Amino acid sequence: MELNITNMMKDADEMQYLSGSVAELGDRAGQLTWDNSKRYAAESPLLKPEQVEEARDHFRDYGAWSDNEIDAWSESDVQALVTQEVAAEIREYLDYDNYADYQLAAEQGSASGRIYLSATGEWLFFLGF
């Protein structure tokens, strides 16, 4: 599933507040990034309503949650999880000097390569494996 993340890329320097570590944000990093991701996702949802179930299935593949847990997530929880995942990938992207370096790293297997720039200038994210 492709998601348009152009607006998130415009805010790229702020992604640590959606996906930051304890080392960066302190002991409350998990709660802080979750609260921020829920707020961000409510204001700028990445998923259309018809994509929520596909996103749930994506997270099932992680093996970190039971089907019952995933089925109990609200749509806003799923939106926030996707927002956090995209934020983490944007932070990875920022480790590179430019898009060409990121693409090369992805081709070599040292970057995920899930972010790409479309021919129309929009930033897209592939939610999947």
C-alpha positions in Angstrom: 0.0 0.0 0.0 1.4 3.4 -1.0 0.8 6.4 1.3 1.4 10.0 0.5 3.8 11.3 3.1 4.6 14.7 1.5 3.4 16.7 4.5 5.3 14.5 6.9 8.5 15.0 4.8 7.9 18.8 5.1 8.0 18.3 8.9 10.9 15.8 8.7 13.0 17.6 11.4 10.1 17.1 13.9 9.8 13.3 13.5 11.8 12.6 16.6 8.7 13.7 18.6 6.7 10.9 16.9 9.4 8.2 17.0 12.1 9.2 19.4 14.1 7.1 21.9 14.6 7.3 25.6 18.1 8.6 24.9 16.6 11.5 23.0 13.4 12.3 24.9 13.9 10.8 28.3 12.1 8.2 30.3 8.7 9.1 29.1 9.7 8.8 25.4 7.2 6.0 24.7 4.2 7.8 26.1 5.3 11.1 24.6 5.8 9.7 21.1 2.5 7.8 21.3 0.5 10.8 22.4 2.2 13.0 19.7 1.5 10.3 17.0 -2.1 10.0 18.0 -2.5 13.8 17.8 -0.6 14.0 14.5 -2.6 11.2 13.0 -5.9 12.8 14.1 -4.9 16.0 12.3 -3.3 14.4 9.3 -4.4 10.8 8.8 -2.3 8.8 6.4 -4.9 6.0 5.8 -8.2 6.2 4.1 -10.9 4.4 6.1 -10.8 1.5 3.6 -7.1 1.1 4.2 -7.3 0.5 7.9 -7.8 -3.2 7.7 -4.9 -3.6 5.3 -2.8 -1.7 7.8 -3.9 -4.0 10.6 -2.8 -7.0 8.5 0.6 -5.3 8.0 1.0 -5.1 11.7 -0.1 -8.8 12.2 2.9 -9.8 10.1 5.2 -8.3 12.9 4.1 -11.1 15.2 4.2 -8.7 18.2 0.5 -8.6 18.9 -2.2 -11.2 19.0 -5.1 -11.1 16.6 -7.4 -10.2 19.4 -5.2 -7.2 20.4 -5.0 -6.0 16.8 -8.7 -6.4 16.3 -9.4 -4.3 19.4 -7.4 -1.4 18.1 -9.4 1.7 17.2 -9.0 3.3 13.8 -7.2 6.1 15.6 -4.7 3.6 17.1 -4.0 2.1 13.7 -3.5 5.6 12.2 -1.1 6.5 15.0 0.9 3.2 14.6 1.3 4.0 10.9 2.3 7.5 11.7 5.0 6.2 14.0 6.2 3.8 11.5 6.5 6.4 8.8 8.2 8.8 11.2 10.8 6.2 12.0 11.5 5.6 8.3 11.8 9.4 7.7 14.3 9.5 10.5 16.3 6.8 8.7 16.0 8.8 5.5 17.5 11.8 7.2 20.7 9.8 8.0 21.6 10.3 4.3 22.8 13.4 2.6 20.3 13.3 -0.2 17.7 11.1 -2.0 20.3 9.6 -4.3 22.4 8.4 -1.4 19.3 7.0 0.3 18.3 5.1 -2.9 21.8 3.7 -3.2 21.7 2.5 0.4 18.4 0.9 -0.2 19.7 -0.9 -3.3 22.7 -2.1 -1.2 20.4 -3.3 1.6 21.5 -0.8 4.2 18.3 1.3 4.2 14.7 0.2 4.0 13.9 2.0 0.8 10.3 2.3 1.7 10.3 6.1 1.0 10.4 7.3 -2.5 10.0 10.4 -4.5 7.3 10.1 -7.2 7.7 11.6 -10.7 5.1 14.2 -9.7 7.3 15.4 -6.7 5.2 13.7 -4.0 6.8 11.7 -1.3 5.4 8.2 -1.0 5.8 5.4 1.6 5.3 1.8 1.0 3.5 0.1 3.9 4.4 -3.5 3.7 7.4 -5.8 3.5 
